[in-house]
Amino acid sequence: MWGQYLDELEYEKTFPNTEFQFIRNVGSDEFIDFKTSGQYFVEEKTLPAFDREVWKSGLYPVNGQLLDQSIDEIV
């Protein structure tokens, strides 16, 4: 996940969180809202920003996309 909305959650010490919910339009991947309901924890790792080559390739996760892989496997 990425976006300025995460900055506010980080400052408020509510994200990262053990439990959270994405709110989307029915039948759409459009992200509407994000709610936390678990416990805050300090993240183990933060990935660096994607470089130009990754952006050009188009091989990067979309914001809000659910991935079945570890953080170390992401480009």
N, C-alpha and C positions, 0 to 999 in steps of 0.2 A: 504494500500500500504506500501511496505517496500523496502529498498534497498539503496545503497550508492548514487545513482543518486538523491535521495531526499535531501541528505545533501547539495549538491551544490545548489539546488533550494532554500533551507532554508537560506543558507548563502547569497544568492543573493536577498533574500526577495521577491521571486516570488511564493513560495508555503508554506502554503496552499493558495488556490486561489478560487475565486467564479466561475471560468469557466476554464475547462481544457479539453484536448483531448488526448486519448490514440491512438497510431498508432500501428496497428497489421497487420500481413500478412492476406490476404483474405482467409477466410475459416479456420483460425487458431487462437488460443488464445495466440500465441507467441507475447510477448511484444517487440516492436521495438523502439518506441520513445514516448515522453510525451511532450506536449506543453501547456503552460498557455496563456490565452487570457483575463482573467478577472482582478479582483482587489485582491491584497494580503490582507490577514487578519491574525491576531494572533489566533492560534488554541485555542479552549476551553479546550481540553483534549488530552492527548497522552496516548495510551494504553501501559501497561508494556509488556516486551518481553514475549513470550509464554514460559511456564515452560516445563520441560522434559515430564511430564505426557501428556500435550497437544500435543507435538510432537509425542509421542508414540501412542496416540489415533488416530492421523490423522484427527482429527476434528478441522481444522483451515482453514481460508480463504486462497486461493491461491493469490499470488501477482498479482494485476490487476483485480481480480475478482470483478464483480459488485454485491453488496449485497443489498437486500431490507430489511434492518433492521437498527436500531439505533446503534451507537457506544457502548452504554451500554449493548446491547444484545450479542456482540461478546465475545467469550470465553476470 
